[in-house]
Amino acid sequence: MPSFAEFREITQADEPLAPHTWLRIGGPAQYFVRPRTADEAIGVVRACANEGIEIRVLGGGSNLLVRDEGVSGCVLRFDHPGFSEVKVDGQRVTAGAGALLSNVVSLSVKTGLAGLDTLVGIPGTIGGALHGNAGGRSGDIGQYVHSVQVLLSNGEVVTRSREELAFAYRQSSLTDVTVLSATFDLHPEDADEITRRMRKLWIMKKATQPLTFQSAGCIFRNPRGLRAGLMIEQAGLKGTRIGNVEVSDRHANFLVSHDKASSADALRLIDLVRSKVAEQFGVDLESEIVIW
């Protein structure tokens, strides 16, 4: 069994996580590990399992709130170029877990493949997008999955077919340690037509979401048949601020952080929004953002 100490070269102790998240807040990781190859990732996972070290995986940090005290254990980050490769073979696109979703969307559109274009404007990595089944009103990533290669907690690498996976609203059955890569089945279409459709969707998102601020993705899931952002707005909470975190005045289901913001500010504001919506509408909002 490998020892965790063997991976000092790719490990940073007490690495601040705030710079790795879109909200730019939160404390450090006890161990921050950036594998360069799949073999290194396997070795790290096996060593952590052997030594009882908890593992978390950080994607693009676009849907993550890290508490001010940080996290214990190992945080894996798959941002080495080896985990960001994207390949096109006929109507299939294969992407590493660390590939930016935006890059995969762009490449598929350029090669005249439709499907993932509905995800334009959604930040993050392929691994994170699959874990949370990222999507919007036009569709989600899970519906295009052919197979996913995952790394299990014992260090074993397996490929899960579409039939073995389950995707639902902002969740998936991908609860393994981490995704290593995924293959998507798309369909051919005129590249110019896909681009026109994608640009229209992008313009709509840009006009309604705080994409130029320090913000994360949607904070709450939409309850069945309802829109969380609309309820938050109707509760009069747009622009509500606690400390240096506020509810976006552009889209009420987004939080925006300002200089010197803290996770404590964000968590208090989340609790306030949840209680006000429950009081006014009798609906208990569930968090969509991941909280460490």
C-alpha positions in Angstrom: 0.0 0.0 0.0 1.4 3.4 -0.9 2.0 6.0 1.9 0.5 9.4 1.7 3.9 10.8 2.5 5.1 9.5 -0.9 3.0 12.2 -2.6 4.7 15.3 -1.0 5.7 16.6 -4.4 2.1 17.2 -5.5 0.8 18.1 -2.0 0.4 21.5 -0.5 -0.4 21.7 3.3 -2.9 24.3 4.6 -3.6 25.5 1.1 -6.2 28.4 1.1 -9.3 27.3 -0.8 -10.8 30.7 -1.3 -8.8 31.5 -4.5 -10.1 28.2 -5.9 -13.8 29.0 -5.6 -15.9 31.5 -7.4 -17.1 33.1 -4.1 -13.5 33.7 -3.1 -14.2 32.8 0.5 -13.4 30.0 2.9 -10.5 28.5 4.8 -7.7 26.1 4.0 -7.5 22.5 3.1 -5.3 20.3 5.4 -3.8 18.7 2.3 -4.3 20.0 -1.3 -3.3 17.4 -3.8 -2.9 17.9 -7.6 -2.3 14.5 -9.3 -0.5 14.7 -12.6 -1.6 11.3 -13.9 -4.3 8.8 -13.3 -1.8 6.5 -11.6 -0.9 9.2 -9.1 -4.6 9.8 -8.4 -5.0 6.1 -7.8 -2.0 6.1 -5.5 -3.3 9.0 -3.5 -6.7 7.5 -3.1 -5.3 4.2 -1.9 -2.9 5.9 0.5 -5.8 8.0 2.0 -7.9 4.8 2.4 -5.0 3.1 4.1 -4.4 6.0 6.5 -8.0 6.9 7.1 -7.7 10.3 5.5 -11.0 11.8 4.2 -11.1 12.8 0.5 -13.0 15.6 -1.1 -12.8 16.6 -4.8 -12.7 20.2 -6.0 -13.9 20.9 -9.5 -14.1 24.4 -10.8 -15.3 25.8 -7.5 -18.3 27.4 -9.1 -20.9 25.7 -6.9 -19.0 25.5 -3.6 -19.0 27.3 -0.3 -16.1 26.5 2.0 -16.5 27.3 5.7 -14.1 29.8 7.2 -12.4 27.1 9.3 -11.5 25.1 6.1 -11.6 21.3 5.8 -9.5 18.5 7.2 -8.3 15.6 5.1 -7.3 15.6 1.4 -8.8 17.9 -1.3 -8.0 16.5 -4.8 -7.9 19.0 -7.7 -7.7 17.5 -11.2 -6.4 20.6 -13.0 -3.3 19.1 -14.7 -3.5 19.2 -18.5 -3.6 15.4 -18.5 -7.1 15.5 -17.0 -8.4 18.2 -19.4 -8.1 16.4 -22.8 -11.1 16.4 -25.1 -11.4 14.0 -28.0 -14.0 13.8 -30.7 -14.7 10.4 -32.5 -17.7 10.5 -34.8 -20.7 11.5 -32.7 -19.0 10.8 -29.4 -17.0 13.3 -27.3 -14.7 12.1 -24.5 -13.5 14.6 -21.9 -11.3 14.4 -18.8 -12.8 15.2 -15.5 -10.8 18.4 -15.3 -11.8 19.7 -18.7 -13.8 23.0 -18.5 -17.4 22.4 -19.4 -17.2 25.6 -21.6 -14.3 24.1 -23.6 -16.2 20.8 -24.2 -19.3 22.7 -25.3 -17.2 24.9 -27.7 -15.4 22.0 -29.3 -18.5 19.9 -29.8 -20.2 22.9 -31.5 -17.2 23.6 -33.7 -17.3 20.0 -35.0 -21.1 20.2 -35.7 -22.3 18.1 -32.7 -25.4 19.3 -30.9 -26.6 18.5 -27.4 -24.1 20.0 -25.0 -24.7 23.5 -26.4 -27.7 23.7 -24.1 -25.2 24.0 -21.3 -23.6 27.2 -22.5 -22.9 29.7 -19.7 -22.6 27.0 -17.0 -19.2 27.2 -15.3 -17.2 24.4 -13.8 -15.5 21.2 -14.9 -16.9 18.0 -16.5 -16.4 16.1 -13.3 -18.3 18.6 -11.2 -21.0 19.0 -13.8 -21.6 15.2 -13.9 -21.7 14.9 -10.1 -24.4 17.6 -9.8 -26.1 16.9 -13.2 -25.6 20.5 -14.3 -28.1 22.0 -16.6 -30.9 24.5 -17.1 -34.3 24.8 -18.7 -33.0 23.5 -22.0 -31.6 20.2 -20.7 -28.9 18.7 -18.4 -25.6 17.0 -18.9 -26.8 13.6 -17.8 -29.1 13.0 -20.8 -26.0 12.9 -23.1 -23.8 10.5 -21.1 -22.7 7.3 -22.8 -20.3 6.2 -20.1 -18.2 7.5 -17.1 -14.9 6.3 -15.9 -14.7 6.6 -12.1 -12.1 6.0 -9.4 -13.4 4.1 -6.4 -12.4 4.6 -2.7 -10.2 1.4 -2.9 -8.3 2.8 -5.9 -10.0 0.7 -8.5 -10.9 2.3 -11.8 -14.2 1.2 -13.4 -16.3 2.3 -16.3 -20.0 2.8 -15.6 -22.4 2.6 -18.6 -25.4 4.9 -19.1 -27.6 2.0 -17.9 -25.7 1.8 -14.6 -26.2 5.5 -13.9 -29.1 7.6 -12.7 -29.5 11.4 -13.2 -32.1 13.6 -11.7 -32.6 17.3 -11.0 -29.2 18.5 -9.9 -28.0 15.1 -8.7 -26.6 11.9 -10.0 -25.7 8.4 -8.7 -22.0 9.3 -9.2 -21.1 9.1 -5.5 -17.7 7.4 -6.1 -14.5 9.2 -5.0 -14.2 10.9 -8.3 -14.9 11.0 -12.0 -11.8 10.5 -14.2 -13.4 11.0 -17.6 -16.7 10.8 -19.5 -18.0 10.0 -23.0 -21.1 11.7 -24.4 -23.3 10.7 -27.3 -24.3 13.8 -29.4 -26.0 14.2 -32.7 -24.8 16.0 -35.9 -26.3 19.3 -36.8 -25.2 22.4 -38.8 -22.5 24.1 -36.8 -23.8 27.6 -37.7 -27.3 26.8 -36.6 -26.0 25.4 -33.3 -23.9 28.5 -32.8 -26.9 30.8 -33.4 -29.0 28.9 -30.9 -26.3 28.8 -28.4 -25.6 32.6 -28.7 -29.2 33.3 -28.1 -29.3 31.3 -24.9 -26.0 32.8 -23.8 -27.4 36.4 -24.2 -30.4 35.5 -22.2 -28.3 34.1 -19.3 -25.9 37.0 -19.4 -28.8 39.4 -19.1 -30.3 37.7 -16.0 -27.4 36.3 -14.0 -24.5 38.1 -12.1 -21.8 36.6 -14.3 -19.4 39.5 -13.8 -19.4 39.4 -10.0 -17.9 37.1 -7.4 -20.8 34.7 -7.3 -21.5 31.0 -7.2 -24.2 29.0 -9.1 -27.8 28.9 -7.9 -27.9 28.6 -4.1 -31.2 26.7 -3.9 -32.8 24.0 -5.9 -36.1 24.8 -7.6 -38.9 23.1 -5.7 -41.1 21.0 -8.0 -43.2 23.3 -10.2 -41.7 26.4 -8.6 -38.8 28.8 -9.0 -36.6 29.5 -6.0 -35.3 32.8 -7.4 -38.8 34.1 -8.0 -39.9 33.2 -4.4 -36.8 34.9 -3.0 -37.6 38.0 -5.1 -41.2 38.0 -4.0 -40.2 37.8 -0.4 -38.4 41.1 -0.9 -34.9 39.7 -0.5 -33.2 41.0 -3.6 -30.2 43.1 -2.5 -30.4 41.8 1.1 -26.9 41.9 2.7 -25.3 40.4 5.7 -21.7 41.5 6.2 -20.1 41.4 2.8 -22.4 38.9 1.1 -25.6 39.9 -0.6 -28.5 38.4 -2.6 -27.9 39.4 -6.2 -30.2 42.2 -7.4 -30.0 40.6 -10.9 -31.1 37.1 -10.0 -32.3 36.4 -6.5 -31.0 32.8 -6.4 -27.4 33.9 -6.6 -25.2 35.2 -3.8 -22.5 37.8 -4.5 -19.5 38.2 -2.3 -17.6 41.4 -1.8 -14.1 42.2 -0.3 -13.6 40.8 3.1 -16.6 38.5 2.9 -16.7 35.4 5.1 -18.4 32.1 4.8 -20.2 33.0 8.1 -21.8 35.9 6.3 -22.9 33.6 3.5 -24.3 30.9 5.8 -26.3 33.4 7.8 -27.7 34.9 4.6 -28.7 31.5 3.3 -30.4 30.7 6.6 -32.2 34.1 6.5 -33.4 33.5 2.9 -34.6 30.0 3.7 -36.6 31.1 6.8 -38.2 34.1 5.0 -39.3 31.9 2.1 -40.7 29.3 4.5 -42.5 31.9 6.4 -44.1 33.5 3.4 -44.7 30.5 1.1 -44.5 27.5 3.3 -41.7 26.0 1.2 -38.5 24.7 2.6 -35.7 25.5 0.1 -33.0 22.9 -0.3 -29.4 24.0 -0.9 -28.0 23.4 -4.4 -24.6 24.9 -3.5 -22.2 22.4 -1.9 -21.1 23.4 1.6 -17.8 22.1 3.0 
